[in-house]
Amino acid sequence: MPDDHRAAAVPPRPRRADARRNYDRIVAAATSAIAEHGAEASLEEIARRAGVGSATLHRHFPSRQRLLEAVFHGKVEALCATARDLAAGPDPGEALVAWLRAVAAHVVTNRGLATSLLHGAQDGDAVGASCHAMIVNAGQELLDGARRAGAVRDDVAIVDLLTLVNAICLATEHDPDGAAEAERLLDLVLAGVRPGLPSRTPAAK
């Protein structure tokens, strides 16, 4: 299902070499601009950073939404690749922890897009739903490995962890020392999901 969503909603990469280079430059420039200014980053500034004209930008991405979709999808693909790399390591528990920290960085640097991480599937947005599924699947593999290694409580679900990471990032977004505070709160969360603590509620489905 995620593959069908991506094919329908994410602009295909152009085939000609020069067009492909322009496409990649625009996406890279948009990624940088969104990290700095949020989802409302200036399209003119993005075109300038990419070294292309506004007409070229709009030829590849007829609307701001299409550009945001391409940026977000690319970032999620990178996040999932990180999960695969970590899964190959020797310590499944540490792999899950490292990936959750990467998820937190993803939420922080994708200002204005972070809600798609959790709510895309409910909002009827094909790209949000696809990216949500990709992230959940990548995290589930790491969580399964951590469970088998006895590093995580059996009642913890991947959606629990993603919800908590997202909430921490949103809660510390305007804190003067937000990164350090988010790191501290994430450490508390990760300590709470380790084996040995009693559960009062069933795991999320």
N, C-alpha and C positions, 0 to 999 in steps of 0.2 A: 504493500500500500504506500509506504513512503516514496518509493521510486516513482509511482504514478503521480503523486503530488508534485514531486520535483519536476518531472517532465512537463507538467501542465502549467506550473506557476513560475519557475525560475527561468529567466531568459537564457536560451542556448548560447554557448560560446560561438562567435563567428568563425568561419572556416578560413578565410583569407588571412595570411600571416600579419599584414599590417592592421587589419580590422581586429584580429585577436589581440595584438599588442595594445591597441587603443582600449579595447574592452578591459584588459587586465590592468592597465594604468588607471582607468576610471574607477574600477572597483577598489584598487589599492588606495587611491586618493580619497575616495569616499570613506573607506574604513578609517583612515587617519583623521579625517575631518569629523566624522561622527564620534570618535573617541574624545575629541576635543570639545565639540560643540553640541553633541546630541543629534537626534534624528532630524532636526530642523536645520542642519548645516547647509550653508548656501551652495546651491548648485553651480553658481558662477565660480565660487571659490574652488569647488571640486574640479571643475573643468580646467581652471588655471593651474591647479596643482598637478593635474594629469597631463598638462601640456597639449590640450586639445581645445577646439572651439565648442561653444554651446551647442551648435548644430550637430556636431559629432556625438556629444554626450546624449542628446535627445534622440539621435538615430539609434543608438544602442539601448537606451532606457527612456521610453516615451513618457514615463511618469516617475515622480519621486518614489512612489511605492515600489515600482519594479527595481529601482536601484537599491533601495533598502533591503528588498528581498534577496538580491544577489549578494550584498554585503553580509547579511545575517547568515545566509546559507553557507557561504564560504567560511565564516568563522565557526559555525557549528561543525562543518566537515573537519576543520583543524582540531577542534575539541575532541571529536570522536577518534581522530588519528592519534591524539595524545593518549586516549584511553587504551587503544590497541597496543601502543608502545609500552605503557605502564603494565599492562596485563602480562607482558612477556618477562617482567622482572621477577626476582626471587621471593619478594615479600608481598603477598596479596593484600594484607592489611595496610601497609604503607602505600601500595599502589592506589587503593581507594582513597586514602587521605590526600595523596598528592593530586589526584584527579579532582576531588572536591575543591581543593584550593584553586585549581585551574578553572573550575566552573565559576568560583567567586570572582576571579579575575575577568572572566568572560562577561559576567553580569555587569561589573563595574565599567568595563571599557566599551560596552555596547549600550550606552545611554539611550533611552527612548525605545530600545528594542527588547529589553529584558523581560517584559511581560509575556512575550511570545514563548519564552522558555517554559512557562507554566500554563498559560491560558490559551495558547494558539489553537489547541484542539477544541476548546469550548467556543471559541469566537468564530468558527466557521472559516478561518483563514487557512488556505491550503498549505502555504509555506510555513506558517506557524505550527500547524498540525504535523507536517513532515519533520520539521526540525525538532519539535517536542519528542516525537517518536524516536528519532535518531539519538537524542541525548539520553532518553530513558533506556533504550536498548544498550547503549555503550556503558552506562552506569550500572545496569543490571548485571552485566558480565563481570564487572569488577566486584560488585557486591556479592555475587555468587561465589567468587573466588575467595573473598575475605571470610565469608561464612564457613566455607569448607576448611579454611585454615584456623577457624575458631577465633577470629579477630573481631567479629561483629555479632551482636545479639541477633537471635533468630527472628525476633519480632520487628526488626527494622526493615522498612521497605525503601526502595530507591526514591519513590516520590516523597517520602518523609524527608530524606536527606536533601533533595533538590528544593523542597519547600523551605527548609530551614536555612539553607545557603542563600536563597533568594531573599528571604526575610531579613537576614543579617545585613546583606548588602544594601537593601532599601533603608533599613533603620539607621545605618551609619553613613548614608550618602552625603549628608550635609554636615557631618562632624568634622571639625578642624583637623583632627588626626584620624580620619575615617578608616584608612587602610590598616593602621595598627589596631584600632578598636574592632574592626571586622575580624582581624586575625585572632584577637583575644577571644571573641565570642565564638568563633569557629572552633577554637581549641576546646572550649567548654562543651560545645555540641558533640564533638568527636569523642571526648572523654565519656559522655553520656551514652554513646551507642556501643561501647565496648561491653563484652560479656561480664556478668556478675551483678548487674543492677536489675531489680525486679521491674516487671512491666505492669502498668495499671490499665492499659488500653490495648486492644488488638491492633495488629499491624494494618496499615492502609492497604486496600486492595489495588 
